[in-house]
Amino acid sequence: MRELERRVLEEIKPTKELKSKVGKVSRRLKEEIEDYFDDLYEAEIVGSVAKDTYLKDPDIDVFVLFPTSVSKEKMESMVLEVGKKLLDDTETRYAEHPYIFGRYEGFKTDIVPCYKISDISEMKSSVDRTPFHTRYIAENLPEDLKDQVLLLKRFLKGIGAYGAESKVWGFSGYLCELLVLYHGGFNEVLEGSQRWKRGTTISLDQDKTAEFDDPLIFIDPVDPDRNVASALSSDKMYLFMYAAKRYLDSPSDKFFFPHDIEPRKPETLREIMDNRGTYLIGLKFPRPDVVKDNLYPQVQKAVRSIIKQLEDLDFEPLHSDHFVEQVYVLLLFELKEENLPWVEKHIGPPIWINNTEDFRKKYGKDVYLEGDRLMVDRQRKVTSVEDAIEYIIDEVNLGSDLTSIIRKDLEILEKDELIDGETDSINIFLDRRFPWER
């Protein structure tokens, strides 16, 4: 192991004292939950704490295992009830089931309902699979590879690719553990990634394969019909592959602990934009009361839809980003220019197609021939970015929870308003360096 990686481990690996405390607190919470239910239902510690693959400041995940005879509604309500009784600062969150998030003796904690099953074939929801994942890693990951998992997790955090949630679309903790188990170490995972291509399939059991249309496929050893990497986006896969190449070529602790983006004053940001000679526009609207895992995909889809519409209207989006804040959402677009000429060239049919006369009737004497196609110069629907945005908002569905809010309460912000009012977001937007290069 490189000396650099030894130093990183000293920073990220929980101390013996912390491990002892986490163990005691986890067991105490498990006992309290079971006592609350008079030992009718079993509680099980799952996740990185149970697998001993957690970094400092761990989350404690506890699953309450119910018999399959208990209704989904009943087990959900019982877990919310026990969570509100035992945890501080509680918040109801949603995955496939509602679950409770809060703090227990200072540690971030999730209490989640699931069904107690003996075989994966009995699974009634995806969360029923999680205890099997925990047991698989606990039984199969050698002790000497746990530190390697910590390095991989911290590396992914450093480059911004850790976490399977919709905000990130990156590598889950379970995927990290399986990658290290498969390749045999942190550096081996990095080296292995250099051979990945879209659709690369990895399996710990070569007899267990399935067809998936995902950027990376890792067959779940617990459930061969599932791809562990299904949440991983192609962007985050390619980012990891590139970061791995750069680290292998030139190791640095900045891959694990990147510097924050330095704040820049509005006048500096304004000078940067003036030098770029492009047009910056922002769309700001109230944040809908929607859980994160439903909100982020809609925001991301809205950005893609707006980009596609802008391209169809002949504007040239160069860059885009989104910022989901506490009370509002901000979408940013940098375009090549603000205004287009009123005229656009509209391409008609080839002269051998039967409907050429329809095209001619529609556009009259303005039709001309270019090569083998009829053409016409016609007036654009919109000539400015602002008009284009208003047209798109009126015509396009931007998400079930977003469209009505955007149409009602949208603010269209231009460069100076953005730089003065959304300085931090613009600062991030204009800094496209990789985290390890800051």
Beta strands, then each sheet from edge to edge (+ up, - down):
strand 1: 42-46
strand 2: 60-66
strand 3: 88-94
strand 4: 98-104
strand 5: 107-115
strand 6: 200-202
strand 7: 216-218
strand 8: 279-286
strand 9: 317-324
strand 10: 328-335
strand 11: 343-350
strand 12: 368-370
strand 13: 373-379
strand 14: 411-414
sheet 1: 1+ 2- 5- 4+ 3-
sheet 2: 6+ 7+
sheet 3: 9+ 10- 8+ 14-
sheet 4: 11+ 13- 12+
end
